[in-house]
Amino acid sequence: MVAGEDPWIDLDSDLEGRLRALHGEIRRWPGLERLDRIAVAVFDSREDVVRTFAQSNVGPPPLERLTGRLSEYPALQALARTGRPWVDNAMRGSESREMSELGQGLARRGFRSRYAVRVQRQGALYGFIFFNSRHPGFFTDGVVEALIPYRRLIDALVVSELTSLRAMLAAVNTARQVSHYRDEETGAHLDRVSHYSRVIALSMASRHGLTDEYVEYVRQYAPLHDLGKVAIPDSILLKPGRLNAEEMAVMRTHVTHGVSIVDAMVRDHGLSALPHVDILRNVVAYHHEAYDGSGYPYGLSGVAIPLEGRILAVADVFDALTSRRPYKEPWTIEAAAALLQEQRGTKFDPECVDVFLADLAAVAAIRHRFSDDG
């Protein structure tokens, strides 16, 4: 970039927007015009899962979003362990499992070369950066060397974004511990709501052109939806039976308390640059709104309710119904699905209900994996 020019990366945009801008800049350089794709996948160490996080493509995205266990991909495991970049300049769709999972889709769409590096800090694996070209033999030593400054910049952008996210999640967990956060919502409940929300967000994203980054942040922020319950008195929060009208009015204040806590954490912990803080705020603020306007605390209706709130409403109610509580036995998946269908278009966004119920096998797998008994 020539001194005095406007920067070509908008630091206020999301990671995917910055990645697209950077990709365009790279392709302007002689010899790099045939770099057809850059993708970032993040690593969740708690679940041993690699997920697509952001991507930039010449043409439409060539692959479904990657979600898989790192332990299932030997080449990525080796890259994570050694840090030695992975170059494949002759992709032909071999029959190996590694190729079938990570490369056959690219190969079928004409990609012939790939280059991958890890993103790691102080021994902690953050994820991977993938570069792809439709030109065989593209990633020569000269091209790899020319990509080094761009690779390092992408690396820094990913680490900065995920570090901010982890700081917020750590602050939230601290708040819960200090407040002796206790109620019927177990860690398994939070995991289930997170993954149910991802099922919905993933389908909505493909229908509405939302980014991988959006899906990931909905998943990450979904467990924080009831953060404001730290402000509810134990006599109400821990009551074994149903709440009366006065107690319910107090319980409902957890939404506005939660929004206040999010705003305070962003302000007091220096997290003003937290990525997609609007998604977090919407998850907390709108998960009890109803599609017909009968919800609380704002009485919004239809698409006036941010999408994250509409997603959480389905995920949270479904898990509440299928979970054991002191005052009720768990519903079956079929019974809970029937209620969602019955209240489709009244309490719940019809599209969110449809995509959720379309994959009940995935829902059942999540419920089994994150069982309260496990």
C-alpha positions as CSV (number, residue, x, y, z in Angstrom):
1,M,0.0,0.0,0.0
2,V,1.4,3.4,-1.0
3,A,2.0,5.8,2.0
4,G,-0.9,8.2,2.4
5,E,-3.5,6.0,0.7
6,D,-6.7,5.1,2.5
7,P,-6.3,1.7,4.2
8,W,-7.9,-1.1,2.2
9,I,-9.2,-3.0,5.2
10,D,-12.2,-1.5,7.0
11,L,-11.3,-2.2,10.7
12,D,-15.0,-1.7,11.6
13,S,-16.2,-4.5,9.4
14,D,-16.5,-8.1,10.5
15,L,-13.7,-10.6,9.9
16,E,-15.3,-11.9,6.7
17,G,-15.6,-8.4,5.3
18,R,-11.9,-7.7,6.1
19,L,-11.0,-11.1,4.6
20,R,-12.7,-10.2,1.4
21,A,-11.0,-6.9,1.2
22,L,-7.6,-8.5,1.8
23,H,-8.3,-11.2,-0.7
24,G,-9.0,-8.5,-3.4
25,E,-5.7,-6.8,-2.5
26,I,-3.7,-10.0,-2.8
27,R,-5.1,-10.8,-6.2
28,R,-3.9,-7.4,-7.5
29,W,-0.3,-8.5,-7.1
30,P,1.4,-10.1,-10.1
31,G,1.6,-13.9,-9.7
32,L,-1.2,-14.0,-7.1
33,E,-4.2,-13.3,-9.4
34,R,-5.2,-17.0,-9.3
35,L,-5.6,-17.2,-5.6
36,D,-9.3,-18.1,-5.7
37,R,-10.2,-18.7,-2.1
38,I,-9.2,-17.9,1.5
39,A,-10.9,-19.5,4.4
40,V,-10.5,-19.4,8.2
41,A,-11.6,-22.3,10.5
42,V,-11.5,-22.0,14.2
43,F,-10.8,-24.7,16.8
44,D,-12.9,-25.4,19.8
45,S,-10.6,-27.2,22.2
46,R,-13.4,-28.2,24.6
47,E,-15.2,-30.1,21.9
48,D,-12.2,-30.9,19.7
49,V,-14.1,-29.4,16.8
50,V,-12.9,-27.4,13.8
51,R,-15.5,-25.0,12.2
52,T,-15.5,-22.7,9.2
53,F,-15.5,-19.2,10.6
54,A,-14.9,-16.9,7.6
55,Q,-14.2,-17.2,3.9
56,S,-13.7,-15.2,0.7
57,N,-14.3,-16.8,-2.7
58,V,-14.0,-15.9,-6.3
59,G,-17.5,-17.0,-7.3
60,P,-19.9,-18.8,-5.0
61,P,-18.7,-20.7,-1.9
62,P,-17.6,-24.1,-3.2
63,L,-18.2,-26.1,0.0
64,E,-20.7,-26.6,2.8
65,R,-19.5,-25.2,6.1
66,L,-16.9,-27.4,7.6
67,T,-17.7,-28.9,11.1
68,G,-15.7,-31.9,12.2
69,R,-13.5,-33.2,15.0
70,L,-9.8,-32.4,14.6
71,S,-9.0,-35.9,15.6
72,E,-10.7,-37.1,12.4
73,Y,-8.3,-35.2,10.1
74,P,-4.7,-36.6,10.3
75,A,-3.2,-33.9,8.0
76,L,-4.7,-31.1,10.1
77,Q,-3.6,-32.8,13.3
78,A,0.0,-32.9,12.0
79,L,-0.2,-29.3,11.0
80,A,-1.5,-28.4,14.5
81,R,1.2,-30.4,16.1
82,T,4.2,-29.3,14.1
83,G,3.2,-25.9,12.7
84,R,4.7,-27.0,9.3
85,P,2.6,-25.5,6.5
86,W,0.7,-28.0,4.4
87,V,1.0,-27.6,0.6
88,D,-0.9,-29.8,-2.0
89,N,-0.2,-28.7,-5.5
90,A,-1.9,-31.6,-7.3
91,M,-5.4,-32.1,-5.9
92,R,-7.1,-34.9,-7.8
93,G,-9.8,-36.1,-5.4
94,S,-8.0,-39.1,-4.1
95,E,-10.0,-41.7,-2.2
96,S,-8.3,-41.1,1.2
97,R,-10.6,-40.1,4.0
98,E,-8.6,-36.9,4.4
99,M,-9.2,-35.9,0.8
100,S,-12.8,-37.0,0.9
101,E,-13.6,-34.8,3.9
102,L,-11.4,-31.7,3.2
103,G,-10.6,-31.7,-0.5
104,Q,-12.9,-33.7,-2.7
105,G,-15.6,-31.0,-2.7
106,L,-12.9,-28.5,-3.8
107,A,-11.5,-30.8,-6.3
108,R,-14.9,-31.5,-7.9
109,R,-15.3,-27.7,-8.3
110,G,-12.0,-27.3,-10.1
111,F,-9.6,-26.5,-7.4
112,R,-6.2,-28.0,-7.9
113,S,-3.9,-26.5,-5.3
114,R,-4.2,-25.8,-1.6
115,Y,-2.0,-24.3,1.2
116,A,-2.8,-24.4,4.9
117,V,-1.2,-22.9,8.0
118,R,-2.1,-23.0,11.7
119,V,-3.1,-20.1,13.9
120,Q,-1.5,-20.6,17.4
121,R,-0.5,-18.4,20.4
122,Q,1.5,-19.6,23.4
123,G,0.7,-23.2,22.7
124,A,-3.0,-22.6,22.2
125,L,-4.4,-23.6,18.8
126,Y,-6.9,-21.0,17.5
127,G,-7.5,-22.5,14.1
128,F,-6.3,-22.7,10.5
129,I,-6.0,-20.5,7.4
130,F,-6.6,-22.2,4.1
131,F,-5.6,-20.8,0.6
132,N,-6.9,-22.4,-2.6
133,S,-6.4,-22.1,-6.3
134,R,-8.0,-23.6,-9.4
135,H,-4.5,-23.6,-11.0
136,P,-2.4,-26.7,-10.5
137,G,1.0,-26.2,-9.0
138,F,0.0,-22.7,-7.9
139,F,1.7,-22.7,-4.4
140,T,5.3,-22.5,-5.5
141,D,8.0,-21.4,-3.1
142,G,7.8,-17.9,-4.5
143,V,4.0,-17.7,-4.1
144,V,4.2,-19.0,-0.5
145,E,6.8,-16.5,0.3
146,A,4.8,-13.7,-1.2
147,L,1.8,-14.7,0.9
148,I,3.7,-14.6,4.2
149,P,2.8,-10.9,5.1
150,Y,-0.8,-11.5,4.2
151,R,-0.9,-14.8,6.1
152,R,0.5,-13.0,9.2
153,L,-2.1,-10.3,8.9
154,I,-4.9,-12.8,8.7
155,D,-3.4,-14.6,11.7
156,A,-3.4,-11.4,13.7
157,L,-7.0,-10.5,12.8
158,V,-8.2,-14.0,13.8
159,V,-6.3,-13.9,17.1
160,S,-7.5,-10.4,17.9
161,E,-11.1,-11.3,17.2
162,L,-11.1,-14.5,19.2
163,T,-9.2,-13.0,22.1
164,S,-11.9,-10.4,22.5
165,L,-14.5,-13.1,22.4
166,R,-12.8,-15.2,25.0
167,A,-12.3,-12.1,27.3
168,M,-16.1,-11.5,27.2
169,L,-16.9,-15.2,27.9
170,A,-14.4,-15.2,30.8
171,A,-15.9,-12.1,32.2
172,V,-19.4,-13.6,32.1
173,N,-18.2,-16.8,33.8
174,T,-16.5,-14.7,36.5
175,A,-19.8,-12.8,37.1
176,R,-21.6,-16.1,37.5
177,Q,-19.1,-17.4,40.0
178,V,-19.1,-14.3,42.0
179,S,-22.8,-14.2,42.1
180,H,-23.1,-17.9,43.0
181,Y,-25.1,-18.4,39.9
182,R,-27.4,-21.3,40.6
183,D,-30.7,-22.5,39.1
184,E,-32.2,-25.3,37.1
185,E,-30.2,-24.3,34.0
186,T,-27.3,-26.7,34.1
187,G,-24.1,-26.6,32.1
188,A,-25.7,-29.2,29.9
189,H,-28.7,-27.0,29.3
190,L,-26.4,-24.2,28.1
191,D,-24.6,-26.6,25.8
192,R,-27.8,-27.8,24.3
193,V,-29.2,-24.3,23.8
194,S,-25.9,-23.4,22.1
195,H,-26.0,-26.3,19.7
196,Y,-29.8,-26.1,19.0
197,S,-29.3,-22.4,18.1
198,R,-26.5,-23.4,15.8
199,V,-28.8,-25.9,14.0
200,I,-31.3,-23.1,13.3
201,A,-28.7,-20.4,12.5
202,L,-26.9,-22.6,10.0
203,S,-30.1,-23.3,8.0
204,M,-31.1,-19.6,8.2
205,A,-27.7,-18.6,7.1
206,S,-27.9,-20.6,3.9
207,R,-31.3,-19.2,3.2
208,H,-30.5,-15.6,3.9
209,G,-26.8,-15.3,2.9
210,L,-25.5,-14.9,6.5
211,T,-21.9,-15.6,7.1
212,D,-20.1,-18.5,8.9
213,E,-19.0,-15.9,11.4
214,Y,-22.6,-15.0,12.2
215,V,-23.4,-18.7,12.8
216,E,-20.4,-19.1,15.1
217,Y,-21.2,-16.1,17.2
218,V,-24.8,-17.1,17.6
219,R,-23.5,-20.5,18.9
220,Q,-21.0,-18.8,21.2
221,Y,-23.3,-16.2,22.6
222,A,-26.5,-18.3,23.0
223,P,-25.5,-19.7,26.4
224,L,-25.4,-16.2,27.8
225,H,-29.1,-15.5,27.1
226,D,-30.1,-15.7,30.8
227,L,-27.1,-13.8,32.1
228,G,-29.4,-11.4,33.9
229,K,-30.6,-14.1,36.3
230,V,-27.6,-13.3,38.5
231,A,-29.6,-10.3,39.7
232,I,-32.7,-12.4,40.7
233,P,-33.1,-13.2,44.4
234,D,-32.6,-16.8,45.3
235,S,-36.0,-17.0,46.9
236,I,-37.5,-16.6,43.4
237,L,-34.7,-18.1,41.3
238,L,-34.5,-21.3,43.3
239,K,-38.2,-21.7,44.2
240,P,-39.0,-25.4,43.6
241,G,-42.6,-24.8,42.4
242,R,-44.2,-22.5,39.9
243,L,-43.9,-18.7,40.4
244,N,-46.9,-16.6,41.3
245,A,-47.7,-13.4,39.3
246,E,-45.6,-11.1,41.5
247,E,-42.7,-13.4,41.5
248,M,-43.0,-13.9,37.7
249,A,-42.8,-10.1,37.3
250,V,-39.5,-10.0,39.2
251,M,-38.2,-13.0,37.2
252,R,-38.9,-11.2,33.9
253,T,-36.6,-8.4,34.9
254,H,-33.7,-10.7,34.2
255,V,-33.8,-9.6,30.6
256,T,-33.2,-5.9,31.3
257,H,-30.7,-6.8,34.0
258,G,-28.9,-9.0,31.5
259,V,-28.7,-6.1,29.0
260,S,-27.3,-3.8,31.7
261,I,-24.7,-6.4,32.6
262,V,-23.6,-6.8,28.9
263,D,-23.3,-3.0,28.5
264,A,-21.3,-2.7,31.8
265,M,-18.9,-5.5,30.8
266,V,-18.3,-4.0,27.4
267,R,-17.7,-0.6,29.0
268,D,-15.7,-1.7,32.2
269,H,-13.6,-4.5,30.7
270,G,-12.4,-2.5,27.7
271,L,-14.4,-4.7,25.3
272,S,-15.8,-2.0,23.1
273,A,-14.1,-3.7,20.2
274,L,-15.8,-7.1,21.0
275,P,-16.8,-8.7,17.7
276,H,-20.5,-8.8,17.0
277,V,-21.4,-7.4,20.4
278,D,-24.8,-6.6,18.8
279,I,-25.5,-10.4,18.5
280,L,-24.7,-10.9,22.2
281,R,-26.9,-8.0,23.2
282,N,-29.8,-9.2,21.0
283,V,-29.5,-12.8,22.4
284,V,-29.9,-11.4,25.9
285,A,-32.5,-8.7,25.1
286,Y,-35.0,-10.5,22.8
287,H,-35.1,-14.2,23.6
288,H,-38.4,-13.8,25.4
289,E,-40.1,-11.8,22.6
290,A,-43.0,-13.6,20.8
291,Y,-43.6,-13.5,17.1
292,D,-47.2,-12.2,17.6
293,G,-46.1,-9.4,19.9
294,S,-47.2,-11.1,23.2
295,G,-43.7,-11.5,24.6
296,Y,-41.6,-9.4,26.9
297,P,-40.1,-7.0,27.8
298,Y,-40.5,-4.9,24.7
299,G,-43.6,-6.5,23.0
300,L,-41.9,-6.6,19.6
301,S,-43.4,-8.7,16.8
302,G,-42.4,-10.5,13.6
303,V,-39.1,-9.5,12.0
304,A,-38.9,-6.5,14.3
305,I,-37.4,-9.0,16.7
306,P,-33.8,-9.5,15.8
307,L,-33.1,-12.9,14.2
308,E,-30.9,-13.9,17.2
309,G,-33.8,-13.4,19.5
310,R,-36.1,-15.4,17.3
311,I,-33.6,-18.3,17.1
312,L,-33.1,-18.3,20.9
313,A,-36.8,-18.4,21.6
314,V,-37.1,-21.7,19.8
315,A,-33.9,-23.3,21.1
316,D,-34.6,-22.2,24.8
317,V,-38.2,-23.2,25.0
318,F,-37.6,-26.6,23.3
319,D,-34.8,-27.4,25.8
320,A,-36.9,-26.2,28.8
321,L,-39.8,-28.5,27.7
322,T,-37.5,-31.5,27.2
323,S,-35.7,-31.0,30.5
324,R,-36.6,-32.2,33.9
325,R,-37.6,-29.4,36.4
326,P,-38.6,-29.7,40.1
327,Y,-42.2,-29.0,39.1
328,K,-42.4,-31.2,35.9
329,E,-41.1,-34.3,34.1
330,P,-39.3,-33.8,30.7
331,W,-41.4,-33.8,27.6
332,T,-40.5,-36.2,24.7
333,I,-38.9,-34.7,21.7
334,E,-42.1,-35.4,19.7
335,A,-44.3,-33.6,22.2
336,A,-42.1,-30.6,22.3
337,A,-41.9,-30.5,18.5
338,A,-45.7,-30.6,18.4
339,L,-45.9,-27.6,20.7
340,L,-43.5,-25.7,18.5
341,Q,-45.5,-26.6,15.5
342,E,-48.8,-25.5,17.2
343,Q,-47.3,-22.1,18.2
344,R,-45.5,-21.6,14.9
345,G,-46.4,-18.1,13.8
346,T,-47.8,-17.0,17.2
347,K,-45.1,-17.4,19.8
348,F,-42.3,-18.5,17.4
349,D,-40.9,-17.4,14.0
350,P,-42.3,-19.9,11.5
351,E,-39.1,-20.2,9.6
352,C,-37.0,-20.9,12.7
353,V,-39.5,-23.6,13.7
354,D,-39.5,-25.2,10.3
355,V,-35.7,-25.5,10.0
356,F,-35.4,-26.7,13.5
357,L,-38.0,-29.4,13.1
358,A,-36.6,-30.4,9.7
359,D,-33.5,-32.0,11.4
360,L,-34.9,-33.7,14.5
361,A,-32.1,-36.4,14.1
362,A,-29.5,-33.7,14.8
363,V,-31.6,-32.4,17.7
364,A,-31.9,-35.8,19.3
365,A,-28.1,-36.3,18.9
366,I,-27.4,-33.0,20.7
367,R,-29.9,-33.9,23.5
368,H,-28.1,-37.3,23.9
369,R,-24.6,-35.9,23.7
370,F,-25.3,-33.1,26.3
371,S,-27.5,-35.1,28.7
372,D,-28.0,-33.9,32.2
373,D,-27.0,-37.3,33.4
374,G,-23.8,-37.4,31.4
